[in-house]
Structure formats: structure tokens, C-alpha cells
């Protein structure tokens, strides 16, 4: 082939290749681009691919440069999805016992909330934590964690990045708890501490581990006035408050810290909170991550945040 003909053809091929590459890079950048939608003195909040393209998305967990999350977008039921935050989400096949709430992963282990197979002493089915094998976006070998007592509910598991710490929500002793478990040498989960005991009128959602001594969670605790108080007479003949009933307030993000081996009192993490419901916060770095909020478009959704 004459050299005079070969060079222009080769040059044309290179130009076409460069054009395709730049086009793909431009598309990728737009898919990853975040749009600032709210800013305060302490936080910037951005739209994500999910909040731009769907509704009713909650409870994300970091996975493979994207998010695994729960959604009932365009359906009556909650399902589990994976999104790379660039394109259409992929539905995850999960055991039929899955009902709601976040899932959590470590290597090929996946933890989720499901319905217990056995009734409690009152004839009800409670929630339990299940562990399964996660591979190719399918879940298999599902088993209930042994510490789950059929007479109580366990939900919202979150496992630490190193796989050695697990927190969840339970109603043991008829009070809502956040409980911490640690993995022992036999690869079993054993209870280490009760992080926080709430009032039975209040809810706790989506506890997340920031570090081994810091946990964030969503709750409607501490809000609302007292509407009714029940009193009892103790063994000494003294009148005591048995239970106080409060109005439910908005859901806010709370932070609780362990100092010298003891968990403190939860404090509102006001940098995340608004006049709307905040349902969970997930960090991907020290000052950034994802916030689930009922803040725009009258729906729950997942937004990206950066702390200042």
C-alpha cells in the first residue's frame, strides 16, 4: 500500500478513536456529576443519579464503587438494588424473608432483616437478622443468626469495614435498643455492649458505624410533648412514673460516642438535620457520604453530602 494513502487513513482512524474516547469520557463525567442543591455553614448537599432518576430510595450501603440500597420506586413493595450511580440500577435477588431496612456486607457475607420462621410466645412473627452468601448479585445459603431470640425483634444490621463489629436494633426487654456485637475467634457474633436504650414509643433506624467508638442513627426520640403519664406504686408504697407517652417528632440524625469504654448520651447531629425527616447517614470518607432524607419532591431519597 502506498505510504501516501496509508498515513491519512491511519490519521483518520486515530481521530475517530479520539472522538469516541472524548464522547465516552464526557458521558461518564455527566453521569458522575453532582449538582449542589442545598448549602449551609456546615454542609453541602448534592443530587445523585438516584435522586435525579427515581423516588422512594432509602438505606444505602457502599459496595463496589456504588450503592446497594432499598427502594419501592414504582412498586408497592421494597426491593433491593445495586446502582453504580451512572446507569439504570440492577435488582438484587434476595431471600423471600427480606422485608425492609438496610443490608450490610463484608466480603461475600451479607446481613439483612427478615421474618423469623417461628412465632413468639404471643403468637406473632418477629424480625430477625439473617446472614447469606453474596455472589453475582444473588444471595444464597441464608441462615438466621443464632443470637436472635424468637420472642424479640432484631433489625437494621450494620457491619464495620473490617468485619469485626456489628450493630443492630432490637426490642429486647420491650425497649428499643442499639446493640453492639463483635466477632470472636470462632467467627461467631457475641454481644459486647448495649449502645443505647430508647423509650418504647420511639423508633430507631439505620445505625451506622463511623468508627469503633462512634455510631450514627436516625430516631424520633426527644421530640414531642408528654401527652400521658402512667404511675405505679412500688413495694415501698411510693408513687413512681411507669411510662410517659410523648408526641412523635421528626426523625433526625443522632450521634453517640464511646469514651473510656462507656457509651454516652445521643446528641443531635444538627449539621445533617432539617425540618424534614432524616432517615440515615452513611460515610464514604471522614467528611463525605450519603444522606437519606425526606427533603425534596415529597419523597425519601439518597443525596450526597460534603461536610465543611
C-alpha positions in Angstrom: 0.0 0.0 0.0 1.4 3.4 -1.0 2.6 5.4 2.0 0.8 8.5 0.8 -2.6 6.6 1.2 -1.8 4.8 4.5 -0.9 7.9 6.6 -4.2 9.8 6.0 -6.2 6.6 6.7 -4.3 5.9 9.9 -4.7 9.6 11.0 -8.4 9.4 10.3 -8.7 6.2 12.4 -6.9 7.9 15.3 -9.2 11.0 15.1 -12.3 8.8 15.2 -10.9 6.9 18.2 -10.1 10.1 20.0 -13.6 11.5 19.3 -15.2 8.3 20.7 -13.0 8.4 23.7 -13.8 12.0 24.5 -17.5 11.4 24.0 -17.4 8.4 26.4 -15.5 10.5 28.9 -17.9 13.3 28.6 -20.9 10.9 29.2 -19.1 9.3 32.2 -18.4 12.7 33.7 -22.0 13.8 33.3 -23.2 10.6 34.9 -21.0 11.2 37.9 -21.6 14.9 38.1 -23.2 16.1 41.3 -25.4 19.2 41.4 -25.4 21.3 44.5 -29.0 21.7 45.8 -28.5 23.0 49.4 -25.7 24.6 51.4 -25.4 25.7 55.0 -22.4 26.8 57.1 -21.6 23.2 57.9 -22.7 21.0 54.9 -23.2 20.9 51.1 -25.9 18.6 49.8 -25.9 17.3 46.2 -28.3 15.4 43.9 -27.2 11.9 42.9 -28.1 9.7 40.0 -30.7 8.0 42.2 -32.4 11.2 43.4 -32.4 12.6 39.8 -33.9 9.5 38.2 -36.1 7.8 40.8 -38.0 8.2 44.1 -38.5 6.3 47.4 -34.9 5.3 47.8 -33.5 4.6 51.3 -30.9 2.9 53.4 -27.8 2.7 51.2 -24.6 0.7 51.8 -21.3 1.2 50.0 -20.5 -1.6 47.5 -18.2 -1.9 44.5 -17.9 1.9 43.8 -21.6 2.2 44.1 -24.5 1.7 46.5 -26.7 -1.2 47.5 -30.0 0.3 48.7 -33.7 -0.4 49.4 -36.4 1.2 47.3 -40.1 0.9 46.5 -39.9 3.2 43.4 -42.9 2.5 41.2 -43.9 -0.6 43.3 -45.9 -1.3 46.4 -43.1 -3.4 48.0 -39.5 -2.7 49.0 -36.8 -4.3 46.9 -33.0 -4.4 47.0 -31.0 -2.8 44.2 -27.4 -2.0 43.2 -26.5 1.3 41.5 -23.2 2.3 40.1 -24.6 5.9 40.2 -24.2 6.2 36.5 -26.9 4.0 34.9 -30.0 2.0 35.5 -29.9 0.1 38.8 -29.7 -3.6 38.9 -32.3 -5.6 41.0 -30.7 -8.0 43.5 -32.2 -11.4 44.0 -32.8 -11.9 47.8 -34.4 -14.4 50.0 -38.2 -14.0 50.4 -37.8 -13.4 54.1 -36.3 -9.9 53.4 -38.8 -7.3 54.4 -37.3 -3.9 54.9 -34.3 -1.8 56.0 -30.7 -1.6 55.2 -28.4 -4.5 54.3 -24.7 -4.7 55.2 -21.8 -6.6 53.6 -18.4 -7.8 54.4 -16.5 -9.7 51.6 -19.1 -12.2 50.5 -21.2 -12.0 53.7 -24.5 -10.1 53.5 -26.7 -9.3 56.5 -30.4 -8.3 56.3 -33.6 -8.1 58.2 -36.2 -10.8 57.6 -39.2 -12.6 59.2 -38.5 -15.3 61.8 -39.8 -18.7 60.9 -41.1 -19.4 64.4 -43.8 -17.5 66.3 -43.1 -15.9 69.7 -44.9 -16.8 72.9 -47.8 -14.4 71.9 -48.3 -16.0 68.6 -46.5 -13.3 66.5 -43.7 -13.5 64.0 -40.9 -11.1 64.8 -38.0 -9.8 62.8 -34.6 -11.5 62.8 -31.1 -10.9 61.3 -30.1 -13.3 58.5 -26.7 -13.9 57.0 -26.2 -15.1 53.5 -23.6 -15.6 50.8 -23.5 -12.7 48.2 -22.2 -13.5 44.8 -23.0 -12.2 41.3 -25.8 -10.1 42.8 -27.5 -13.2 44.2 -27.9 -14.3 47.8 -27.7 -17.9 48.9 -27.1 -20.1 52.0 -29.3 -17.9 54.1 -29.3 -18.6 57.9 -30.7 -16.8 60.9 -28.0 -15.5 63.3 -28.1 -17.7 66.4 -28.4 -14.8 68.9 -31.9 -13.8 67.6 -34.5 -14.8 70.2 -37.9 -15.6 68.6 -39.6 -13.5 71.4 -38.0 -10.3 70.2 -37.3 -8.4 67.0 -33.8 -7.6 65.5 -33.4 -5.3 62.5 -31.1 -2.8 60.7 -27.8 -4.6 60.8 -24.6 -2.7 60.0 -21.1 -4.3 59.9 -17.9 -2.4 60.2 -15.4 -2.2 57.2 -13.0 -4.6 58.9 -15.9 -7.1 59.5 -15.3 -7.4 63.3 -18.1 -5.1 64.7 -21.9 -5.4 64.1 -24.6 -3.0 65.4 -28.3 -3.5 65.1 -31.7 -2.5 66.6 -33.6 -4.8 68.9 -36.7 -4.6 71.3 -35.3 -6.9 73.9 -36.8 -6.2 77.4 -39.6 -4.4 75.5 -37.4 -1.4 75.0 -35.8 -0.3 71.7 -32.0 -0.9 71.9 -29.0 -0.4 69.7 -26.8 -3.4 70.5 -23.1 -3.9 69.6 -21.7 -7.4 68.7 -18.1 -8.4 68.0 -16.8 -11.4 66.1 -14.8 -13.9 68.2 -12.0 -16.3 67.2 -14.6 -18.9 66.2 -16.2 -16.5 63.7 -19.2 -16.1 65.9 -21.0 -12.9 66.9 -21.1 -12.2 70.6 -22.7 -9.3 72.3 -20.3 -6.7 73.6 -22.4 -3.8 74.8 -25.8 -2.1 74.8 -25.1 1.2 72.9 -28.4 2.9 73.7 -31.7 2.1 75.3 -34.6 4.2 74.0 -38.2 4.7 75.1 -40.7 2.2 73.7 -42.7 4.9 72.0 -39.7 6.0 69.8 -38.2 4.3 66.7 -34.6 3.8 65.8 -33.5 3.3 62.2 -30.3 2.6 60.3 -27.4 2.7 62.8 -24.1 3.1 61.0 -20.6 2.7 62.3 -18.3 5.8 61.7 -15.5 4.2 63.7 -15.3 1.7 66.5 -16.4 4.3 69.1 -18.8 6.4 67.1 -22.3 5.4 65.8 -24.8 7.5 63.9 -28.5 6.6 63.8 -31.9 8.1 62.9 -34.7 8.4 65.5 -37.7 10.5 66.6 -36.6 10.5 70.2 -36.6 13.5 72.4 -39.2 15.3 70.3 -42.8 16.0 71.2 -44.6 17.0 74.4 -45.8 14.5 77.0 -49.5 13.6 76.5 -50.0 11.0 79.2 -48.1 9.5 82.2 -48.8 6.1 83.8 -48.0 5.8 87.5 -47.4 2.8 89.7 -47.0 2.2 93.5 -43.7 0.4 94.3 -43.1 -2.1 97.0 -42.3 0.7 99.5 -45.7 2.4 98.8 -44.1 5.2 96.8 -45.6 6.5 93.5 -43.3 6.1 90.5 -43.7 7.0 86.8 -44.1 3.8 84.9 -44.2 5.2 81.4 -44.6 8.6 79.7 -46.3 8.9 76.3 -45.0 11.6 74.0 -46.0 13.0 70.7 -43.8 11.7 67.9 -41.5 14.2 66.4 -39.5 14.4 63.1 -36.8 11.9 62.5 -33.3 13.3 63.0 -29.7 12.1 62.8 -28.1 11.4 66.2 -24.5 10.7 67.1 -23.3 8.6 70.1 -19.7 8.3 71.2 -18.0 5.8 73.5 -15.5 7.3 75.9 -13.4 5.2 78.3 -15.4 2.1 77.4 -18.8 3.7 78.1 -21.4 4.9 75.6 -22.6 8.4 76.2 -25.9 10.1 75.6 -27.0 10.5 72.0 -26.7 14.1 70.7 -28.4 15.5 67.6 -26.0 15.8 64.7 -27.6 19.1 63.6 -25.4 19.5 60.6 -27.4 16.8 58.9 -30.9 17.7 60.2 -33.6 19.9 58.7 -37.3 20.4 59.3 -38.0 17.2 57.4 -37.3 13.6 58.3 -33.7 12.4 58.0 -33.5 8.6 57.9 -29.9 7.7 57.9 -26.3 8.9 57.2 -23.5 6.8 55.6 -19.9 7.9 55.3 -17.6 7.1 52.5 -14.8 9.3 53.9 -14.3 11.3 57.0 -16.3 14.3 55.7 -18.5 12.9 52.9 -21.0 10.3 52.2 -24.8 9.8 51.6 -27.8 11.1 53.5 -31.3 9.6 53.2 -33.8 12.5 53.6 -37.4 13.3 53.0 -36.4 16.8 51.9 -37.4 17.3 48.3 -40.2 16.3 46.0 -42.2 14.8 48.9 -40.3 11.5 48.9 -37.4 9.8 50.6 -34.2 9.8 48.6 -30.5 9.4 48.8 -28.3 12.5 48.5 -24.5 13.1 48.5 -23.1 15.3 51.2 -19.8 17.0 52.0 -19.1 18.5 55.4 -17.2 21.7 55.6 
